[in-house]
Amino acid sequence: MSIISWIILGVVAGFLGSKIVNKSGQGIVLDIVLGIVGAVVGGLIFSAFGAAGVTGLNLYSLLVAVVGAVVVLWAYHQFTGNRAL
């Protein structure tokens, strides 16, 4: 995937993950960063269970990235003291 695709996937996954975890976004830059990290984490989680990780700019990859973003955002809130979920 190109860097633009990762940014687009990161924005969408980070925004959706923020809405799931704490009902408000973290800000566009933090949403992008957490979304991209979430895509990587989601890929690792899905790979550990024998499924494919991020495969491109498609709905399956968005699902993987959102799952990863939720995990990353949950961990972020645990370390920063902002309790969510």
Summary of the structure (lengths in Angstrom):
residues: 85
radius of gyration: 11.9
end to end distance: 31.7
largest distance: 34.4
contacts: 291
relative contact order: 0.21
helix: 74%
strand: 0%
